Amino acid sequence: LLPFDILMYYLPSFQEMIKKASIYSHPLVHRLMDLKAQKENREADDDRKVVAEIMQRCFVPTLVTAISWEGFHFVGHEIRITEAMDCYGAVVWPSALVLCYFLETNVKQYNMVDKNVIEIGAGTGLVSIVASLLGAHVTATDLPELLGNLQYNISQNTKMKCKHLPQVKELSWGVALDKNFPKASSNFDYILAADVVYAHPFLEELLITFDHLCKETTVILWVMKFRLEKENKFVDRFKELFNLEEISSFPSLNIKLYKAMKKNWRSA
């Protein structure tokens, strides 16, 4: 090709590049981009401040005792949690702290007083303890091997402090749900769940359990840390049965807090 032909061939691309460059050099575009950057910086600052405040609720005991424990400050109480480092389910994870903080700081919108609340995957019991201190009828559930430590933590931190004495029950996701939690008598106002979704083989059973425990008016408050693509796939499956709303996000922790209700719910 002659030089003129080459120029004509590339001319549309050059024109498009010039057009784009002229657009991005416009003062209004620069202003909008600056505003977007400022918004992102504000959100990042807010995230760091809230996460710092949440993490400040933890404290380490000053004296070493025969039974090791970790301390937390919620609802005006010092909560002492005994952990078992050899089991994922007996450790306090950041998602539990996020949910405890949310329950304490949103008592007007999500009032726990006299509400029937069940926590699935309760682990150490911290979330159930906070819900109990806020006045709820709480049923804390987990696998059989975790119930001893769960019961110990709940008893130690709620005795003579709560309006309603919390219960501890076995719940293996998807197993004997009709027998252990019959729909006729299981009327839960709230289902609480912190970090129940991760790389385990029982995600379908977890979804079945959510569905079984939910009435038309039950509210799920669910905090989740995103680690792998599996979590995103579970969220997609969850949305098939529930209306899902993201309430809060903590990018520095890679954690999101959701509110959910069954899709067949209708307002009165």
C-alpha angles and dihedrals in degrees: 000000000000118000090253091055091050091051092050090048093056097034096096090053091049091049091051091049091050090048093052092046091052091050094051091046091058112113092230092056091050089049093051091047090050091050091050091050091048091050092050091049091050091050091049090050091048090049093051092047095050093044090050090051091049093049091049087067088075123082136177119229114253093216126055111233135187090259114048116224142168124228133224135180115219134144091004093301136109106233119199116202125192111210133195110215093197093068130057091213095057097057128089107241125195091253090065091053090050092052093046091050091048093051092049096046097042101049093132096055096035104032111187098186110126091347121139106241132179125190117202118204089015094173108174092005098241095132092045090049092053092047089050092050087052090059105263131142096241132196110189114199138186144132119311094252091057099048097087095058091038092053091046094053094045094047093047094051105036106038110119090353104081134069091223125031108237122234128224118212137172115250122173105185113256094002123119092335095155091050100044099031107025112194092229093063102027104091106162122177092192137021113200122199130171122184096340093139117076138112098314127124096239103075093117090050089050090054091049089051093051089050094047096050095046124095120191091270100037114123119213117208105192129175119195137183113212112223109144140014088262090074092056091050091052091052089054091051090046091055090060090069104024141045103239125202125182107225102175139004130202106191094180089060095035087233131138130191118214138190117205140178133180114277094233091061115123126187115243 
